[in-house]
Amino acid sequence: MSGPIEGAPTLTAVVNEVNQTIADVGERALLAVMRSAGADSEVAEDIVIGTGDDAAVLAGNRQTVLSVDTAVQDRHFRLDWSTPWQIGARSVIASAADVAAMGARLSGVLVSIAMPPTTPVTTLLEINQGIIDQTHRLGGRVLGGDLVSASEISLAVTSVGVLDAGPVTLANVRPGDVLAVSGPLGAAAAGYAVLATGVDGLRSRTRRSEHWAIDEAVSAFVLPAPDLAQGPRAAAVGADAMTDVSDALIEELITMSAASLVRLDVSSRSIPTPRFAPVIAELIGDDDSVRRWALAGGEDHQLLAAFGDAPPHGWTIIGRASAGAGVFIDGAEPNLHGWQSF
Amino acid sequence: MSGPIEGAPTLTAVVNEVNQTIADVGERALLAVMRSAGADSEVAEDIVIGTGDDAAVLAGNRQTVLSVDTAVQDRHFRLDWSTPWQIGARSVIASAADVAAMGARLSGVLVSIAMPPTTPVTTLLEINQGIIDQTHRLGGRVLGGDLVSASEISLAVTSVGVLDAGPVTLANVRPGDVLAVSGPLGAAAAGYAVLATGVDGLRSRTRRSEHWAIDEAVSAFVLPAPDLAQGPRAAAVGADAMTDVSDALIEELITMSAASLVRLDVSSRSIPTPRFAPVIAELIGDDDSVRRWALAGGEDHQLLAAFGDAPPHGWTIIGRASAGAGVFIDGAEPNLHGWQSF
């Protein structure tokens, strides 16, 4: 789920035109309105952090962290681009990243699988195996599931994590903190560009010595491999704030800046990018792509965090927080935007 | 989710015909195969009970219970039968019932909402309000959510509960236990029959003095109102086993009998039924409907439990467990079956 929104619209403002559709209003505004409708501090004293951050936190002896993320056929994945195993595995990564972004290690997942009755059994079983294998890789277990009939395939994955330190919210960046990311950004976006251009066509007009870049890019889109263990590691060293880069670095920075009431400055040249990205950019013929993928690409599920001290091994510093407001990339307000569902 | 299955088919048996679809194989067999694919006791020591019961249980100081349930447009609800508020509220009841069936009280829910971009904003906000209001009524809070674009509306609700006593599994019925249910069965099925026949047509050829029965039946389908507080109450008095009646009483009895390795005998005349059921049966012209709705109807989300002693106030004894195997209704093996997704 997405983070809190600055200047959240009121219910009245959103629904004042009778025939508005959710596409008219947009995902972020809708989530903000829905969240405010649920605000009620009088019930359920067990909850520490509710909606609005990457994941919810339940109080208790060992704090439990929860988040849900959904992947829909032909919107988040395509059966001709990914194998069923990859689709299942990727749905777990996208959900588990939200739990890691609170500083938690994964305990398990609950999965709602919807698919047409005409789906081959092998497709379901391979998706299921991808979910199981990826969950085990991340140290968790499949806790439960639901299988329903629908007109397209979708996977709603609820991740459950346990906190040893933290939770690390979005809203506690302090002036003077360094901003760092847990791995390269723009990989999934480069892979998407390859798939959208056509892998076979691109391969046929490319030197054999550059095929590795096409393969790695596609792989980064169909199954991103962020090091989610960096979430608990960042929490253990006392990170001030953290989120995962699911929508786009720029969107996450805006959300974090608004939630923490600080100014965030990022140097685009310091953002780590995958070694295949410049090769793909050249093949596609757009030299500015690498920077755009890194800033606005999304779906890499790397972690973005703010540290008062030096970040742990594996993190790359990309910028700094200071007193003020807003997000500045290389000193200017960004004019790129990330991806929204509607 | 459904419970464990007797004689679960092997992976090989299910996929041995290459072109089999999930409709060919059926929901229960698929869930059993998917569950066995995930069996792995070497990971994630935090989990006490994994897939196979109503809900999963996480160990800890205060045990956390988790379950997911999904409602899909035109399969679980229709926009011309229910209001958006009712659709949202009902999705919470269906999910929360699984948590109650472990003996837990609801802490909160996480909701994945999928809908077409052309959906009116008011529909989304009313569904959201139904989810929030029903969650609050059950003592919980909306912990998180996800909103995605899809070609039809679906709601995947993950419920989180806390155990003060229990967990009460499916698999611990003992010979000599009495079987009891927490409220009337067949109400939702009677409501479905009314809606499928056509409310307006039925009303027009019915005495005004019987309209209350039509209204109550419809209401029972669009928003069942089981007393889910009976779940923790049953756990507190030491119930041996419990589940919620989501598919059909017969299906739940078969699952419970197989999981507990006992014979279950139920007297159909002792099953509580709603006072409107005989009126609706007469209107529709099928006198045997009341019994059929109660045994095979499903979707009431009342609780079915086994007690060594007398059940608490609010429960009705419907039968008894003994050494042996199988389910017997009025002394005979049942020939009615409940609902499956595929």
Chai-1 contact restraints between the chains, C-beta under 6 A:
chainA,res_idxA,chainB,res_idxB,connection_type,confidence,min_distance_angstrom,max_distance_angstrom,comment,restraint_id
A,M1,B,G144,contact,1.0,0.0,6.0,A-B,restraint_1
A,M1,B,G145,contact,1.0,0.0,6.0,A-B,restraint_2
A,M1,B,D146,contact,1.0,0.0,6.0,A-B,restraint_3
A,V15,B,V121,contact,1.0,0.0,6.0,A-B,restraint_4
A,V15,B,T122,contact,1.0,0.0,6.0,A-B,restraint_5
A,Q20,B,V121,contact,1.0,0.0,6.0,A-B,restraint_6
A,T21,B,T118,contact,1.0,0.0,6.0,A-B,restraint_7
A,T21,B,P120,contact,1.0,0.0,6.0,A-B,restraint_8
A,I22,B,T119,contact,1.0,0.0,6.0,A-B,restraint_9
A,I22,B,V121,contact,1.0,0.0,6.0,A-B,restraint_10
A,I22,B,L124,contact,1.0,0.0,6.0,A-B,restraint_11
A,A23,B,P117,contact,1.0,0.0,6.0,A-B,restraint_12
A,V25,B,V121,contact,1.0,0.0,6.0,A-B,restraint_13
A,E27,B,L147,contact,1.0,0.0,6.0,A-B,restraint_14
A,L31,B,L147,contact,1.0,0.0,6.0,A-B,restraint_15
A,M34,B,N128,contact,1.0,0.0,6.0,A-B,restraint_16
A,A37,B,N128,contact,1.0,0.0,6.0,A-B,restraint_17
A,A37,B,I132,contact,1.0,0.0,6.0,A-B,restraint_18
A,G38,B,I132,contact,1.0,0.0,6.0,A-B,restraint_19
A,G38,B,V142,contact,1.0,0.0,6.0,A-B,restraint_20
A,V43,B,H136,contact,1.0,0.0,6.0,A-B,restraint_21
A,V43,B,R141,contact,1.0,0.0,6.0,A-B,restraint_22
A,A44,B,S107,contact,1.0,0.0,6.0,A-B,restraint_23
A,A44,B,G108,contact,1.0,0.0,6.0,A-B,restraint_24
A,A44,B,G140,contact,1.0,0.0,6.0,A-B,restraint_25
A,A44,B,R141,contact,1.0,0.0,6.0,A-B,restraint_26
A,D46,B,S107,contact,1.0,0.0,6.0,A-B,restraint_27
A,I47,B,R141,contact,1.0,0.0,6.0,A-B,restraint_28
A,G50,B,L143,contact,1.0,0.0,6.0,A-B,restraint_29
A,T51,B,G144,contact,1.0,0.0,6.0,A-B,restraint_30
A,A56,B,L143,contact,1.0,0.0,6.0,A-B,restraint_31
A,A56,B,G144,contact,1.0,0.0,6.0,A-B,restraint_32
A,G60,B,G60,contact,1.0,0.0,6.0,A-B,restraint_33
A,G60,B,N61,contact,1.0,0.0,6.0,A-B,restraint_34
A,G60,B,R62,contact,1.0,0.0,6.0,A-B,restraint_35
A,N61,B,G60,contact,1.0,0.0,6.0,A-B,restraint_36
A,N61,B,N61,contact,1.0,0.0,6.0,A-B,restraint_37
A,R62,B,G60,contact,1.0,0.0,6.0,A-B,restraint_38
A,T64,B,T64,contact,1.0,0.0,6.0,A-B,restraint_39
A,L66,B,L110,contact,1.0,0.0,6.0,A-B,restraint_40
A,L66,B,L143,contact,1.0,0.0,6.0,A-B,restraint_41
A,S67,B,G144,contact,1.0,0.0,6.0,A-B,restraint_42
A,V68,B,L110,contact,1.0,0.0,6.0,A-B,restraint_43
A,V68,B,S112,contact,1.0,0.0,6.0,A-B,restraint_44
A,V68,B,G144,contact,1.0,0.0,6.0,A-B,restraint_45
A,V68,B,D146,contact,1.0,0.0,6.0,A-B,restraint_46
A,D69,B,D146,contact,1.0,0.0,6.0,A-B,restraint_47
A,T70,B,S112,contact,1.0,0.0,6.0,A-B,restraint_48
A,T70,B,D146,contact,1.0,0.0,6.0,A-B,restraint_49
A,T70,B,V148,contact,1.0,0.0,6.0,A-B,restraint_50
A,V72,B,V148,contact,1.0,0.0,6.0,A-B,restraint_51
A,V72,B,A150,contact,1.0,0.0,6.0,A-B,restraint_52
A,R75,B,S149,contact,1.0,0.0,6.0,A-B,restraint_53
A,S107,B,A44,contact,1.0,0.0,6.0,A-B,restraint_54
A,S107,B,D46,contact,1.0,0.0,6.0,A-B,restraint_55
A,G108,B,A44,contact,1.0,0.0,6.0,A-B,restraint_56
A,L110,B,L66,contact,1.0,0.0,6.0,A-B,restraint_57
A,L110,B,V68,contact,1.0,0.0,6.0,A-B,restraint_58
A,L110,B,T158,contact,1.0,0.0,6.0,A-B,restraint_59
A,S112,B,V68,contact,1.0,0.0,6.0,A-B,restraint_60
A,S112,B,T70,contact,1.0,0.0,6.0,A-B,restraint_61
A,S112,B,A156,contact,1.0,0.0,6.0,A-B,restraint_62
A,P117,B,A23,contact,1.0,0.0,6.0,A-B,restraint_63
A,P117,B,F342,contact,1.0,0.0,6.0,A-B,restraint_64
A,T118,B,T21,contact,1.0,0.0,6.0,A-B,restraint_65
A,T119,B,I22,contact,1.0,0.0,6.0,A-B,restraint_66
A,P120,B,T21,contact,1.0,0.0,6.0,A-B,restraint_67
A,V121,B,V15,contact,1.0,0.0,6.0,A-B,restraint_68
A,V121,B,Q20,contact,1.0,0.0,6.0,A-B,restraint_69
A,V121,B,I22,contact,1.0,0.0,6.0,A-B,restraint_70
A,V121,B,V25,contact,1.0,0.0,6.0,A-B,restraint_71
A,T122,B,V15,contact,1.0,0.0,6.0,A-B,restraint_72
A,L124,B,I22,contact,1.0,0.0,6.0,A-B,restraint_73
A,N128,B,M34,contact,1.0,0.0,6.0,A-B,restraint_74
A,N128,B,A37,contact,1.0,0.0,6.0,A-B,restraint_75
A,I132,B,A37,contact,1.0,0.0,6.0,A-B,restraint_76
A,I132,B,G38,contact,1.0,0.0,6.0,A-B,restraint_77
A,H136,B,V43,contact,1.0,0.0,6.0,A-B,restraint_78
A,G140,B,A44,contact,1.0,0.0,6.0,A-B,restraint_79
A,R141,B,V43,contact,1.0,0.0,6.0,A-B,restraint_80
A,R141,B,A44,contact,1.0,0.0,6.0,A-B,restraint_81
A,R141,B,I47,contact,1.0,0.0,6.0,A-B,restraint_82
A,V142,B,G38,contact,1.0,0.0,6.0,A-B,restraint_83
A,L143,B,G50,contact,1.0,0.0,6.0,A-B,restraint_84
A,L143,B,A56,contact,1.0,0.0,6.0,A-B,restraint_85
A,L143,B,L66,contact,1.0,0.0,6.0,A-B,restraint_86
A,G144,B,M1,contact,1.0,0.0,6.0,A-B,restraint_87
A,G144,B,T51,contact,1.0,0.0,6.0,A-B,restraint_88
A,G144,B,A56,contact,1.0,0.0,6.0,A-B,restraint_89
A,G144,B,S67,contact,1.0,0.0,6.0,A-B,restraint_90
A,G144,B,V68,contact,1.0,0.0,6.0,A-B,restraint_91
A,G145,B,M1,contact,1.0,0.0,6.0,A-B,restraint_92
A,D146,B,M1,contact,1.0,0.0,6.0,A-B,restraint_93
A,D146,B,V68,contact,1.0,0.0,6.0,A-B,restraint_94
A,D146,B,D69,contact,1.0,0.0,6.0,A-B,restraint_95
A,D146,B,T70,contact,1.0,0.0,6.0,A-B,restraint_96
A,L147,B,E27,contact,1.0,0.0,6.0,A-B,restraint_97
A,V148,B,T70,contact,1.0,0.0,6.0,A-B,restraint_98
A,V148,B,V72,contact,1.0,0.0,6.0,A-B,restraint_99
A,V148,B,S341,contact,1.0,0.0,6.0,A-B,restraint_100
A,S149,B,R75,contact,1.0,0.0,6.0,A-B,restraint_101
A,S149,B,S341,contact,1.0,0.0,6.0,A-B,restraint_102
A,S149,B,F342,contact,1.0,0.0,6.0,A-B,restraint_103
A,A150,B,V72,contact,1.0,0.0,6.0,A-B,restraint_104
A,S151,B,S151,contact,1.0,0.0,6.0,A-B,restraint_105
A,S151,B,E152,contact,1.0,0.0,6.0,A-B,restraint_106
A,E152,B,S151,contact,1.0,0.0,6.0,A-B,restraint_107
A,A156,B,S112,contact,1.0,0.0,6.0,A-B,restraint_108
A,A156,B,A156,contact,1.0,0.0,6.0,A-B,restraint_109
A,T158,B,L110,contact,1.0,0.0,6.0,A-B,restraint_110
A,T158,B,T158,contact,1.0,0.0,6.0,A-B,restraint_111
A,S341,B,V148,contact,1.0,0.0,6.0,A-B,restraint_112
A,S341,B,S149,contact,1.0,0.0,6.0,A-B,restraint_113
A,F342,B,P117,contact,1.0,0.0,6.0,A-B,restraint_114
A,F342,B,S149,contact,1.0,0.0,6.0,A-B,restraint_115
